[in-house]
Amino acid sequence: MNQKILNFLQVELRRPVQQARFIGKGLFSEAYTFEMEDQAYIFRLNADDRDFKKDVYAYQHWYSPYLPIPEIIKMGQFDKTHFFAISRQCPGVTFNQLTLLQKKEVFPHLLQTLDYIHQVQFSDHVGKGILDTQGQGIFSSWKESILSLKNPKIPYDWDYLIHQTFLDKSLFDHCQTQMQALLQFCPEEKYLVHGDFGFDNIIIDQGKVTGVLDWAESRIGDPLYDTAWLCFWAEDELDVLHSLNASQKNIPQRLLCYVLHIGLNGMLIAAHLKDKTQYKDVVNRIQKWETRLKQLAE
């Protein structure tokens, strides 16, 4: 595959390209690094080009020295089933590649970058929730977007998931019922939410954030959703809760609502992929944060 990509790049870019190397694969895309004229680049493949178009929109509208979003310099059709995107490689490594000590040292910088994201407002936008490729929310309200568990890129067969996989319907229903009850505490705000501010989407170099990647899940809504995402996936040693502004209203209830939303989606994806290890990890995280946030709310 590396040779196929190298050949494609040399034809597409019309320049000598060296060292096309596979570096990782996500749920929907895979990534390679290559060099051209002493500059490192990232080459990504995806069956759906909407994710790349959202990255383009993010760079064009939200890039700043404080919010380093990589620019996509070229995108198009790779073959009959995949699209490609090329961007310059950010210096550094992903946050999850750091040692625990390094993570603790750089964590305040990561949270500061998240604050810059949440300063973006959408007062002139009508929609809420996950954004389309033109930066418009696809739902009429934030609450509607949280209630929706459909994924446009994963055609769930609900009957199959419930009756023929390890998806625990009683647990799923319990989490969904709780989430619905907690929506009354969630405000209808219009701020930028990254939606996947995970540790493999943040590039760190010399203690600073040099890249914020993957804007496919960006949305308009309550910024506390990103905090819930960090809580859900962070190591226990990184206590995200200490970073919260205590003056915000209904923090435990809102966080629990969003943690349940993240967890429900995680359960569905793991069951769809038949990944029992991932499923158990998601369930454990749901149970941990359900207990902790209920205690905080008391």
C-alpha positions as MATLAB code, in Angstrom:
seq = 'MNQKILNFLQVELRRPVQQARFIGKGLFSEAYTFEMEDQAYIFRLNADDRDFKKDVYAYQHWYSPYLPIPEIIKMGQFDKTHFFAISRQCPGVTFNQLTLLQKKEVFPHLLQTLDYIHQVQFSDHVGKGILDTQGQGIFSSWKESILSLKNPKIPYDWDYLIHQTFLDKSLFDHCQTQMQALLQFCPEEKYLVHGDFGFDNIIIDQGKVTGVLDWAESRIGDPLYDTAWLCFWAEDELDVLHSLNASQKNIPQRLLCYVLHIGLNGMLIAAHLKDKTQYKDVVNRIQKWETRLKQLAE';
ca = [
       0.000    0.000    0.000;
       2.833    2.394    0.815;
       4.227    2.012   -2.697;
       0.800    2.586   -4.232;
       0.437    5.819   -2.247;
       3.970    6.912   -3.114;
       3.234    6.410   -6.815;
      -0.063    8.281   -6.493;
       1.584   11.227   -4.745;
       4.331   11.565   -7.330;
       1.776   11.689  -10.117;
      -0.632   13.976   -8.230;
       1.984   16.440   -6.958;
       4.364   16.185   -9.921;
       7.354   16.353   -7.617;
       9.736   13.808   -6.099;
       8.207   12.285   -2.967;
      10.078   10.196   -0.394;
       9.226    7.793    2.396;
       5.473    7.299    2.321;
       4.928    5.589    5.674;
       1.775    4.378    7.439;
       1.300    6.089   10.811;
      -2.196    5.195   12.007;
      -5.778    4.244   11.344;
      -8.955    5.553   12.924;
     -12.556    4.490   12.686;
     -13.082    6.175    9.321;
      -9.672    7.133    7.968;
      -6.039    6.121    7.759;
      -2.968    8.326    7.700;
       0.514    8.281    6.187;
       3.472   10.607    6.400;
       5.712   11.539    3.487;
       8.441   14.027    2.648;
       8.694   16.427   -0.259;
      11.370   19.075   -0.681;
      12.538   18.673    2.919;
       9.039   19.260    4.273;
       6.971   16.608    6.118;
       3.341   16.105    5.099;
       0.358   14.017    6.168;
      -1.636   12.043    3.614;
      -5.076   10.799    4.713;
      -7.619    8.492    3.118;
     -11.322    8.410    3.895;
     -14.350    6.853    2.228;
     -16.263   10.099    2.889;
     -14.828   13.489    1.948;
     -17.121   15.412    4.302;
     -14.612   15.034    7.147;
     -11.898   16.645    5.034;
     -14.228   19.472    4.000;
     -14.929   20.181    7.672;
     -11.185   20.406    8.304;
     -10.928   22.917    5.458;
     -13.767   24.970    6.935;
     -12.144   24.871   10.382;
      -8.827   26.178    9.060;
     -10.445   28.914    6.996;
     -12.649   30.207    9.818;
     -10.985   29.439   13.153;
      -7.229   29.185   12.627;
      -5.100   31.524   14.735;
      -1.676   31.427   16.423;
      -3.579   30.287   19.529;
      -5.595   27.655   17.659;
      -3.177   25.903   15.275;
      -5.320   24.015   12.773;
      -3.357   22.358    9.937;
      -4.133   23.615    6.453;
      -5.225   21.074    3.859;
      -3.255   22.012    0.769;
      -4.815   19.482   -1.585;
      -7.725   17.031   -1.588;
      -9.558   14.938   -4.135;
     -10.423   11.446   -5.327;
      -7.906    8.676   -4.591;
      -9.715    5.707   -6.147;
     -13.296    4.539   -6.700;
     -14.010    4.246   -2.976;
     -11.693    6.728   -1.216;
     -10.889   10.426   -1.061;
      -7.558   11.917   -0.037;
      -6.331   15.004    1.769;
      -2.791   16.366    2.133;
      -1.678   18.728    4.885;
       1.635   19.847    6.336;
       2.733   17.811    9.308;
       2.645   19.636   12.638;
       5.880   19.445   14.643;
       5.742   17.183   17.687;
       3.821   14.090   18.765;
       0.259   13.370   19.818;
      -0.615   13.969   23.458;
      -1.163   10.260   24.099;
       2.461    9.529   23.130;
       3.805   11.583   26.036;
       4.843   10.140   29.380;
       2.454   10.684   32.284;
       4.743   13.353   33.734;
       4.863   15.175   30.387;
       1.067   14.955   30.103;
       0.616   16.565   33.503;
       3.034   19.360   32.600;
       1.385   20.181   29.288;
      -2.229   19.653   30.386;
      -2.793   23.360   31.289;
      -1.746   24.327   27.738;
      -4.225   21.802   26.342;
      -7.032   23.293   28.437;
      -6.033   26.820   27.357;
      -6.350   25.763   23.711;
      -9.783   24.376   24.503;
     -10.723   27.796   25.929;
      -9.731   29.420   22.623;
     -12.020   27.006   20.787;
     -14.906   27.883   23.081;
     -14.520   31.597   22.436;
     -15.921   31.092   18.908;
     -19.613   32.052   18.860;
     -22.319   31.375   16.265;
     -24.856   34.098   16.978;
     -25.882   34.289   13.293;
     -26.322   30.514   12.865;
     -29.730   28.881   13.024;
     -28.830   25.242   13.560;
     -27.280   23.475   16.538;
     -25.366   20.275   17.097;
     -22.923   18.660   14.694;
     -21.873   20.881   11.793;
     -22.209   20.259    8.090;
     -19.435   21.117    5.647;
     -20.630   24.747    5.514;
     -20.428   25.294    9.264;
     -24.168   25.029    9.932;
     -25.663   22.886   12.700;
     -27.837   20.082   11.332;
     -30.287   20.033   14.271;
     -32.863   22.591   15.363;
     -31.707   22.522   18.993;
     -28.801   21.361   21.160;
     -31.108   19.046   23.097;
     -32.286   17.417   19.867;
     -28.670   16.793   18.866;
     -27.938   15.076   22.203;
     -31.040   12.899   21.926;
     -29.958   11.720   18.491;
     -27.677    8.693   18.541;
     -27.646    8.207   14.791;
     -24.290    8.315   13.032;
     -24.453    9.306    9.339;
     -21.217    7.401    8.678;
     -22.277    4.179   10.413;
     -25.528    2.601    9.148;
     -26.568    0.947   12.417;
     -28.835   -2.071   12.183;
     -30.612   -1.529   15.502;
     -32.396   -4.882   15.500;
     -29.092   -6.666   14.870;
     -27.252   -4.697   17.559;
     -29.902   -5.391   20.198;
     -30.591   -9.042   19.466;
     -27.398  -10.439   17.969;
     -24.479   -8.628   19.634;
     -23.226   -8.216   23.191;
     -24.950   -4.814   23.509;
     -26.647   -4.796   26.927;
     -30.120   -3.440   26.198;
     -31.029   -2.924   29.868;
     -27.851   -0.866   30.458;
     -28.368    1.013   27.205;
     -31.969    1.873   28.146;
     -30.887    2.893   31.667;
     -28.255    5.301   30.321;
     -30.584    6.706   27.693;
     -33.361    7.340   30.226;
     -30.946    9.117   32.565;
     -29.559   11.213   29.729;
     -33.031   12.326   28.680;
     -33.906   13.325   32.264;
     -30.714   15.390   32.590;
     -31.308   17.392   29.415;
     -33.368   19.881   31.424;
     -30.079   21.153   32.907;
     -28.354   21.652   29.535;
     -28.367   25.187   28.084;
     -29.079   26.061   24.459;
     -25.766   27.812   23.791;
     -24.071   28.690   20.495;
     -20.368   28.120   21.001;
     -17.899   26.061   19.017;
     -17.451   22.552   20.385;
     -14.664   20.404   18.941;
     -16.565   17.201   19.693;
     -13.517   14.928   19.579;
     -10.920   16.800   21.623;
      -9.185   13.516   22.240;
      -5.583   12.879   23.039;
      -4.762   11.532   19.591;
      -6.019   14.750   17.993;
      -3.723   17.134   19.875;
      -0.094   17.606   18.744;
       2.453   18.708   21.332;
       5.967   20.032   20.735;
       8.271   21.329   23.463;
       5.394   21.647   25.910;
       3.081   23.571   23.585;
       0.086   22.680   21.440;
       1.156   22.827   17.784;
      -1.841   21.196   16.140;
      -5.551   20.591   16.761;
      -6.677   17.900   14.359;
      -9.871   16.239   13.090;
     -12.841   18.611   13.102;
     -15.278   16.008   11.756;
     -17.293   16.007   15.001;
     -17.288   19.795   15.517;
     -20.622   21.237   16.560;
     -22.537   24.240   17.903;
     -23.598   23.915   21.511;
     -22.527   23.753   25.135;
     -18.710   23.917   25.547;
     -18.962   21.662   28.591;
     -19.419   18.782   26.132;
     -15.685   18.928   25.336;
     -14.905   18.791   29.053;
     -17.110   15.717   29.371;
     -15.173   14.143   26.497;
     -11.896   14.779   28.304;
     -13.322   13.384   31.530;
     -14.561   10.265   29.798;
     -11.319    9.366   28.042;
      -8.622   10.849   30.287;
      -6.403    8.823   32.561;
      -7.400    9.020   36.216;
      -4.239   10.980   37.021;
      -5.427   13.854   34.823;
      -8.220   15.304   36.912;
     -10.184   17.382   34.449;
     -12.771   18.431   37.044;
     -10.266   20.666   38.846;
     -10.077   22.845   35.736;
     -13.770   23.763   35.775;
     -15.159   27.190   36.505;
     -17.225   26.632   39.653;
     -19.510   29.558   38.782;
     -21.091   27.606   35.918;
     -24.567   26.273   36.609;
     -25.487   22.602   36.986;
     -22.009   21.317   36.166;
     -22.418   17.748   37.498;
     -25.798   17.266   35.784;
     -24.605   18.612   32.433;
     -21.379   16.608   32.546;
     -23.259   13.415   33.374;
     -25.711   14.024   30.525;
     -22.855   14.417   28.053;
     -20.830   11.531   29.519;
     -23.860    9.284   28.993;
     -24.219   10.552   25.410;
     -20.549    9.830   24.718;
     -20.824    6.439   26.391;
     -23.973    5.423   24.512;
     -22.313    6.253   21.213;
     -19.240    4.315   22.320;
     -21.362    1.265   23.165;
     -23.049    1.359   19.760;
     -19.796    1.697   17.835;
     -18.088   -1.093   19.791;
     -21.048   -3.427   19.279;
     -21.216   -2.537   15.584;
     -17.506   -3.331   15.219;
     -17.842   -6.480   17.399;
     -15.070   -5.139   19.616;
     -15.848   -6.626   23.024;
     -12.692   -5.218   24.655;
     -13.593   -1.668   23.625;
     -17.189   -2.245   24.704;
     -16.146   -3.304   28.217;
     -13.841   -0.302   28.492;
     -16.677    2.064   27.535;
     -19.069    0.463   30.034;
     -16.475    0.742   32.811;
     -15.972    4.433   32.043;
     -19.733    5.077   32.044;
     -20.119    3.415   35.430;
     -17.120    5.255   36.902;
     -18.333    8.691   35.843;
     -21.972    7.987   36.664;
     -20.953    7.237   40.256;
     -18.541   10.152   40.555;
     -20.814   12.813   39.053;
     -23.851   11.714   41.040;
     -21.799   12.074   44.210;
     -20.666   15.534   43.064;
     -24.282   16.574   42.457;
     -25.358   15.656   45.990;
];
